[in-house]
Amino acid sequence: MDDRSIVELYLKRDESSIEETSKKYGKRLYAISRKIVDDCRTAEECENDTYMQAWQLIPPNDPRDHFFAFLARIVRSLSLNRCRKLHAEKRSALVTELSSELEECISSPDDTECRIDEKQLRKLLNSFLSGLTDEKRNIFLRRYWFGDSIEDISSRFRISKSKAKTTLYRVRNDLKKHLKKEGYEL
């Protein structure tokens, strides 16, 4: 079943929409969550919570043209929240590693007033990513959106671990320059 048809089921409040979503995207949603929470049960719970949240968010949202991205954002957010909750004192090594890598480019002050408007930051990130080559953009997204390890990235793109690390380092530096140029204070 295609995405438009599945979303149409949600809009009609047809409970089979959840089953169809699970059939089409369950494994991928589970994989995203698993990389973040590093626990089978918790990943399954986050996957299931994603279906519930999609049910609650559709309508008013109508993600026909970007359904998987819509679901991926939900499962990623749920997984990160669960990870923070489960590891309040001792954060997951992967989340800590990824956060510290990106904090070189995007600071994370505790003061809400110091944070850049989320929409503006999203716009800056999208403009930066659209200017990258497909390979660099995909490597960056696999690392920082999907949480892939360097080993997974090197295997997926058939490049050495060294090249993967170097590419990520350079893209982070380019992102930092782009944000500074656009007036984002680091």
N, C-alpha and C positions, 0 to 999 in steps of 0.2 A: 504494500500500500504506500502511495506517495505521501509526502509531507502535507500537502494541501488537503488531502482527504482525511488524514489523521486530525489535523487542526479543525477541520469542519466537524468532525465527531465531537471534539471538545466544545466547540461553539454550540452544538446541539445538545450538550450535556449528556452525551452517550458514553456510558461507562466502558464500552469496548475500546474507547480511545486510549485508555491506559494500557490495555493488553496489546494493542497495536504498537504503541510507543515502545513498550518493553520488547516486543519481538524485533522491532527495527533497530532500536538504539540501546537496549539494555546492556549488552556486553561493552559497548563503548563508554557508556556512562559509568558503569562499574569500574572500568579500567582507569578512568580519570580520577575517580574517588579513591581507588586503591593506591594509586601513586601518591596521593596526598596523605591519607590517613594510615596507610601501611597496616591495615587490619581487615581481614575478609568480612567479618560480621558488620563492622562499622561501615565499610564500603557498601555492603548490601542495604543497610539501613538508609544511607545517604541516597542510594539509587532509588529506593522506594519512596523516600521523602521527596525526591525530585518529581515523581509522578503526582504526588499529592499537591505539591506547590504548583506544578503546571496546571492541574485541575482548578486550583484557586485563582491562578493568574490569567487563564484563558476562559472566557472573556474577563476583563476588558481588552487585554492584549490580543493581537492577531498576528502571530509569528509565522505565517504561511511561507514567507520567502526566506526565512532564516531559522527554521524550527530546531535543527540540531544545535546551532549556536545558542539559541534561547535555552535549551535543555542543559547544554554544557556549562553555561554560566550559572544556572541554578545549582547543578551538582557540585561544581567547583566551590561556589560560595558556601553551600551546606557542609561540604567536606572540610573547608578551611575553618569554619566556625566550630565544627565538631572537633577538629584537631586542636584548636585553641582551648576548647573546653576540657578535653581529655588530658591535655598536656599543659595546663595552665602554668605550672612551675617548671616543667621540663619539656620545652617545645621540641617537636619533631626535628631531627637533624636536617632532613630535606627542606622543610619549610624555612628553617633558620638559614640554611645555606642559600636558598633561592632569594630570600628576603634580603640578606646581606649583599648578595651580588647586585640586586636591583637598587638597593639603597645608595649605591655609588652614583646612580643617575637620578633617582627620585627619592628625595628625602622624605622621612616620615615623622614629622614633629608631632608631639602629643597634643599641642594646642590646636584645637579645631579651627580657630581663626587664622592660623598660619597656613592651613592647607589650601592648595589651589582648588578652585571650583572643579568638581568632578567632571563636568561636561567639557570644560576647557582642557583639562588634562587628557581626556579621552580623544578630543579633537587633535591635540598635539601628537599623541601616540599614533593615532590612525594616519595622520599625514606623514609621520616619520616612517611607519611601517610600509606605507604605499610607495615610498621612495626607495625601498630596498629591493635588491634582486630577489627572485622567488626563493632561491636557496637560503639566503641570509634570513629572510622573513620567516621561512618555515623552520629553520634551526632555532631562531629566537622564540617563536611561538611554541615549538615542541618543548623547549627548556622552561620557559616562564609561564606558559598557559597550561600546558599539559603535564608539566613536572617531569619530563623524561630525563633520565640520567645521561651523562656524557657518553657512556657506553652504548645506550640505546640510540642516541642521535648519530653516533659514528656508524653504527650498524645500519640504521635506517637510510642514511644518505650516502653510505659507502665511502666514508672519509675517515681519516685517522682521528684518534682521540685528540691529538695535538691540534689538528686543523679545526676540530669542533670547538675546543677551548679558545683558540686564537680568534676564530670567527665571533664567538660570543663576546669575548673581551673587546674586540674592535667595534662590534655593534653597540655594546653598552657605552663605549666612549663616544661613538657617533651620536647616540641618543642623548647623552649628557650635553654634547655640543649643541644639538638641535634644540633641546629644552632651554639652554642658556640663551641661544640666539632669539628664541621666541619670548624671552622675558621671564622664564620660570626660574625662581630663585632656588638654588641648591643649598 
